[in-house]
Amino acid sequence: MLEQKKTSNLKTLLTALLVMALWGSLFPMVKVGYSTFRIASSDIPTIILFAGLRFTLCGIILLAFCSVRAKRVELPARSHLSYIIWGGFFSIILHYSFTYVALAIGEGSKSAIIKQVGFLFLSCFAFLFDKNDKFSVYKVIAGGLGFCGIIATATDGTGLHFAIGDLLLLLASVCSVVSTLVTKKATQKVSPVAFTGYSQLIGGVFLLILGLSLGGSIAYIDLSAVLALIYICGASIVAYTLWNSLLKTGNISKLSVIKFTEPLFAVLFSGIILHENIFRLSYLAAFLLLIAALLIENRPWRRKNESENI
């Protein structure tokens, strides 16, 4: 029984790390999308339009998959609409409006790290929102170390430096935490795949309309742009579906700590894809602090009677 629990926890951990790798790769790939579609960083309406295009396509693909699997059109129950609408509002509309604008004016590597602030809070205080989550001093220590890691990314040796893009990312982080709590409740009643599809479709259509109404337009497209969009949509579909499935039965605080690894992947992929300078002492300090937070939260030295589900 104990061996089965360990195997299950390892599978959950590896699945969550796969999600973090996919999300981490999206930070530089979205910037590649701007470049291939020739979207200027100052063209906010088109940036919002691009986000809307991404999530509208993701929603359509996911709902088509659900309908084919069920051999009927998957329509949400009226009692589930509020969860889907709130999920789309926080996880897509607000979260990605802030994130896409911030990515246009900031670095993909730094952006991914700052976005973890909200999950630092959630890793420590998830017990306030989920009765199945337990308070632990280790969670507070892990959260504190993670917060120090966030601060480290904003230093350059002369002090703290937060730009407008950093503030937008902090707001995006708060929205992401709210959407996580909404998703945790929603997936107890709705299929994680269907919930992901409907929330992304609703959020995507809203952003499409908003971007178009503000004057946004995608005037250039070629094969490289199409390939970038295919990767962005594919990674989004897989990552969000797996993450929402993990939230259905997983421990919020532990998943929140695992989410600290997302910036590790984002920095790695930003260095490979965008050739950003990732060899900075501040980033190294942040990585070490975030890894320490992850180890403390998951404590490989934990006693048998202290074992918890991820």
Disulfide bonds with the S-S distance in Angstrom:
none
